[in-house]
Each structure stands twice: as structure tokens, then as C-alpha cells.
Amino acid sequence: MIPQADDAGADDVQPLDPQQLGAYFVLREAVSLLEHQVEQQLRADGDISYVQFTLLARLHHADGPLTMTQLADGVVYSRSGLTYQAGLLEKAGLITRGATPEDERATLVTITDQGRALLERVLPGHVQLSRRLLFDPLTDDDVRLLGDIMTRVRDHMRSQPPRSAAPRKRRSSPEHG
């Protein structure tokens, strides 16, 4: 996908200049290369996917259990995809799920001791790989600047509610058509 126009129509949108387009493609390529290597490391060291690792890490660093919606928003993942991944993690004994006392419709997710142990097992390799691929070619100033830039970009993107937080569309029933 080449990011040149939005839904308003190509005639109304200023195209990206060559520098912007180049930055976009370099960012996408770097993220893809990093994700591929991280996925391989996590599969080799813990037989988990990057999404599963992210879910376990979010739960590990939370102040307590999180709802499925909080998890979906935190990892920017669909509700259905998260439900599937949580099912796999629960079956493996890495998390537990249950109703919240305040709202039986919400599902609370908690990392288990087995989940924490797995996270502790894969984390050293993850840190080593992240350092080698992402941080070794950067100076301390580069890391600070990259963090500042990506924080601004993330915050701008997060200013709109994530898809998992958007209200569900109700299907109209035939009699209410």
C-alpha cells in the first residue's frame, strides 16, 4: 500500500513528497525486519508468537488483571483475534480468564506463574536481539530522538480511539429493518 491519498479523494489530497515517501517505506521495512527476527526468537526460545509475548508482557507489567478490551487496546489487536490468542495462552496455562465482580460481561485476564516463568525465559533473548538490531547502530542521542519522534507519532495515532474500543455496530433485525 502506498500512502498517497485518504478517503476524501485523490484530487483533494496533497501527495507525499519523496522524502516523506522514503521515510514511510524505510520505517515499514525496518519494522518488518525487526518483527520477523523477534518472531523467530520467541518461537525458538518459548514457542510463542510476538502477539502472545506482547499480551504476556502487558499482563506482567500491569498493576493487576486487565480486561480483554484493555488488552486489545494496548496491543492494537482485534477483539476476535485477542479472544483466539487468549484461548491459546489459557490452554497452555499461561493466563487465566474470568468474569469481573463489577461487570459479568467483562472478562478479566491474569498472567499465571507459568506465564511469568515463560516470559522470564524468553526476555533475555528478546532484549539481546532488540539491542543488536535496533539500538546498536544508534547513538544515545539517536535513541532519545527516536523515542521522542515515535512517542509523538503514537500519541497522534492514539488520539482516535483504537478499533477495539469503537462501539460495535448492531445488526438490524428483519422486523426492525
Backbone hydrogen bonds, N-H to C=O, Kabsch-Sander energy under -0.5 kcal/mol:
donor,donor_aa,acceptor,acceptor_aa,energy
4,Q,2,I,-1.8
9,G,6,D,-1.6
12,D,9,G,-1.2
13,V,10,A,-0.8
21,L,17,D,-2.8
22,G,18,P,-2.5
23,A,19,Q,-2.4
24,Y,20,Q,-2.6
25,F,21,L,-2.3
26,V,22,G,-2.4
27,L,23,A,-2.6
28,R,24,Y,-2.5
29,E,25,F,-2.4
30,A,26,V,-2.7
31,V,27,L,-2.6
32,S,28,R,-2.3
33,L,29,E,-2.7
34,L,30,A,-2.4
35,E,31,V,-2.9
36,H,32,S,-2.3
37,Q,33,L,-2.0
38,V,34,L,-2.7
39,E,35,E,-2.7
40,Q,36,H,-2.0
41,Q,37,Q,-2.3
42,L,38,V,-2.7
43,R,39,E,-2.2
44,A,40,Q,-2.4
45,D,41,Q,-2.8
46,G,42,L,-2.2
47,D,42,L,-0.7
47,D,43,R,-1.3
48,I,42,L,-1.1
53,F,49,S,-2.5
54,T,50,Y,-2.7
55,L,51,V,-2.3
56,L,52,Q,-2.5
57,A,53,F,-2.8
58,R,54,T,-2.5
59,L,55,L,-2.3
60,H,56,L,-2.6
61,H,57,A,-2.1
62,A,58,R,-0.7
62,A,59,L,-0.6
66,L,109,V,-2.0
68,M,107,T,-1.6
71,L,67,T,-2.3
72,A,68,M,-2.7
73,D,69,T,-2.6
74,G,70,Q,-2.2
75,V,71,L,-2.1
76,V,72,A,-0.8
77,Y,72,A,-1.9
82,L,78,S,-2.5
83,T,79,R,-2.5
84,Y,80,S,-2.0
85,Q,81,G,-2.5
86,A,82,L,-3.2
87,G,83,T,-2.0
88,L,84,Y,-1.9
89,L,85,Q,-2.4
90,E,86,A,-2.8
91,K,87,G,-2.4
92,A,88,L,-1.7
93,G,90,E,-1.5
94,L,89,L,-2.8
95,I,89,L,-0.8
96,T,110,T,-2.4
98,G,108,L,-2.0
100,T,103,D,-0.9
100,T,106,A,-1.4
106,A,103,D,-1.5
108,L,98,G,-3.9
108,L,106,A,-0.5
109,V,66,L,-3.2
110,T,96,T,-2.4
112,T,94,L,-2.3
116,R,112,T,-2.4
117,A,113,D,-2.3
118,L,114,Q,-2.1
119,L,115,G,-2.3
120,E,116,R,-2.5
121,R,117,A,-1.6
122,V,118,L,-2.2
123,L,119,L,-2.0
126,H,122,V,-2.0
127,V,123,L,-2.9
128,Q,124,P,-2.5
129,L,125,G,-2.5
130,S,126,H,-2.5
131,R,127,V,-2.7
132,R,128,Q,-2.4
133,L,129,L,-2.9
134,L,130,S,-2.4
135,F,130,S,-1.3
136,D,131,R,-2.8
138,L,135,F,-1.7
143,V,139,T,-2.2
144,R,140,D,-2.1
145,L,141,D,-2.8
146,L,142,D,-3.3
147,G,143,V,-2.5
148,D,144,R,-2.4
149,I,145,L,-2.9
150,M,146,L,-2.8
151,T,147,G,-1.9
152,R,148,D,-2.0
153,V,149,I,-2.3
154,R,150,M,-2.8
155,D,151,T,-2.8
156,H,152,R,-2.2
157,M,153,V,-2.4
158,R,154,R,-2.8
159,S,155,D,-0.7
159,S,156,H,-0.8
160,Q,157,M,-1.1
165,A,162,P,-1.9
166,A,162,P,-0.7
166,A,163,R,-0.9
176,H,173,S,-1.3
177,G,173,S,-1.0
